[in-house]
């Protein structure tokens, strides 16, 4: 799920399992009464996570830059 700086929860970014009415994701969306227009389905969780990361890095759509910490990759050479 991705929220906006104004505190609204605009879009839910989910993997394809959300299309299965018996999945945990689908049940959660129903429980929270999330409208279908607010759900974006991706091929898998990895694709949904990547899209969410991109949205969070965009200051107009995601969380403020001051609150977001991008991933850090460290390589160790012997």
C-alpha positions as CSV (number, residue, x, y, z in Angstrom):
1,X,0.0,0.0,0.0
2,X,1.2,3.5,-0.8
3,X,0.2,6.6,1.1
4,X,0.5,10.2,0.2
5,X,2.0,13.1,2.1
6,X,-1.5,14.4,2.8
7,X,-2.3,11.3,4.8
8,X,-4.7,9.8,2.3
9,X,-4.2,6.2,1.2
10,X,-4.6,6.4,-2.5
11,X,-3.5,3.1,-4.1
12,X,-2.9,-0.4,-3.0
13,X,-0.1,-2.1,-5.0
14,X,-0.5,-5.8,-4.8
15,X,0.7,-9.0,-6.5
16,X,-1.4,-11.2,-8.7
17,X,-2.5,-13.3,-5.6
18,X,-4.9,-10.5,-4.8
19,X,-7.1,-11.7,-7.7
20,X,-7.8,-15.0,-5.9
21,X,-10.8,-14.4,-3.7
22,X,-9.5,-16.8,-1.1
23,X,-6.0,-15.2,-0.7
24,X,-5.0,-13.3,2.4
25,X,-4.5,-10.2,0.3
26,X,-8.0,-10.4,-1.2
27,X,-9.6,-10.9,2.2
28,X,-7.7,-8.0,3.7
29,X,-8.8,-5.7,0.9
30,X,-12.4,-6.8,1.4
31,X,-12.2,-6.4,5.1
32,X,-10.9,-2.8,4.7
33,X,-13.5,-2.1,2.0
34,X,-10.9,-0.9,-0.5
35,X,-12.5,0.0,-3.7
36,X,-11.4,-1.8,-6.8
37,X,-10.4,1.5,-8.4
38,X,-7.8,1.9,-5.6
39,X,-6.1,-1.4,-6.3
40,X,-3.2,-1.9,-8.8
41,X,-2.4,-5.5,-9.5
42,X,1.1,-6.5,-10.7
43,X,2.5,-9.8,-12.0
44,X,4.1,-10.6,-8.6
45,X,5.0,-9.1,-5.3
46,X,8.4,-8.1,-6.5
47,X,6.9,-5.9,-9.2
48,X,4.5,-4.4,-6.8
49,X,7.3,-3.6,-4.3
50,X,9.4,-2.0,-7.1
51,X,6.4,0.2,-8.2
52,X,5.8,1.2,-4.6
53,X,9.4,2.1,-4.1
54,X,9.3,4.3,-7.2
55,X,6.2,6.1,-6.0
56,X,7.7,6.7,-2.5
57,X,10.7,8.3,-4.2
58,X,8.5,10.8,-6.0
59,X,7.9,13.7,-3.6
60,X,4.5,14.6,-5.1
61,X,3.1,11.1,-4.8
62,X,4.8,9.4,-2.0
63,X,6.2,10.1,1.5
64,X,8.3,13.2,2.0
65,X,12.0,12.6,1.1
66,X,13.1,13.5,4.6
67,X,11.3,10.4,5.9
68,X,12.3,7.9,3.1
69,X,15.6,6.1,3.3
70,X,16.6,4.4,0.0
71,X,18.1,0.9,0.1
72,X,21.8,0.7,0.7
73,X,23.9,-1.9,-1.0
74,X,27.3,-2.8,0.3
75,X,29.9,-4.9,-1.5
76,X,32.6,-6.6,0.5
77,X,35.8,-7.5,-1.4
78,X,38.3,-9.9,0.0
